[in-house]
Amino acid sequence: MGGLFPQAPTNTVSRVTAAKLGAYVFPRGSIVFAKVGAALLLGRIATLSSPSCIDNNMMGFVIDESRCDGEFVRYAMSLVRFDLLANPGAVPSVGEAQIGHFALALPSMEEQRAIAAFLDRRTAQIDTLIAKYERLLELLDEKRQAVMQAVIWRDVSSAVPLKFRTDERRPIMYGIVLPGPDVADGVPIVKGGDVAARRLSPEQLNRTTREIEAPYARSRLAIGDLVFAIRGGIGDVELVPTELVGANITQDVARIAPASDVCPTWLTMVLRTPGVGAQVSALTTGATVRGLNIRDLKLVGVPDSDRSRQDEDLRTLLPLEEKTTAVQRRLSHARDLLFEYRSALITAAVTGHMDVTKEVDNA
């Protein structure tokens, strides 16, 4: 498993086994992490505060306390790119063969504890700032959704199933069931997590072979289409950008083609309103892997507004959307810089490229 962790200078530490795969009941102090899940969940790490069992979506390590400080190891594991190790598929996962036994360069126990204590203090400060930015982003989203709900649904005399507001020639459907491995010269494919993360560009999407994609020509994307996540960020919806015309979707995404009398931008906003979100939540099923069936999505109620009313709604909402998006972009950039700084700080401390004793003296 060489290459999982950045290596410390060889003249200061030796490379030794840092942890071993634990038993079914993990003792207090063990490290557990999600080995199955979407990008935002996969690899999430925690230290057990009491003996615990874990399910098959998790993996755990029992720390060798004679050589390893648990918190030091946890910080080192936080640097692992689990997304790069994950097996391809609808739900990414990391197997025991990939991560069940790893090696980590270790300084002395005293140094490990000093590094962990330093990182506890500094990351707590950074995390507090990150939390403030994320709360501001949440509040902006809540305000946006509340306004969209009030504007779009005000005085609506009737709601109709979504399927009646789509193009009859291009019904709501999902796409490729088994897209296979990513290929450089293939057809771009949109997965559920891509919609949630707003990765709708050819440069950021995985690609499948043209042979695999060909039988799914009916689910190809066109101008004015919407992509709606039915697994992995269920309910997230985006308008298809021009550069993705001709791309395809996976079984985690529904393609929605608005009818000729429905504005795609307006319908995107409709599907983002709390009223629609509540319907989607109620219709979502499953335990380990939750999802929304296409037939249920077709029955979600949306306003029966004519084009004149849609245009009126957009005249009110688009200026607000533009201002909110600009503010969110600035806040997201500031938050992302903090994440990058946090990761760089952990890397420098764990690999020995930062003398934490000097940092403590200067604090």
Helices and strands as residue ranges (DSSP letters): E 14-17, E 19-21, E 25-26, E 31-34, E 45-47, E 52-53, E 58-63, H 70-77, H 82-85, H 96-99, E 103-106, H 109-153, E 159-161, G 162-165, E 173-174, E 187-190, H 192-196, E 207-208, H 210-213, G 214-219, E 226-229, E 237-239, G 242-244, E 248-249, E 253-256, H 264-272, H 274-283, H 294-298, E 301-303, H 307-350, H 356-362
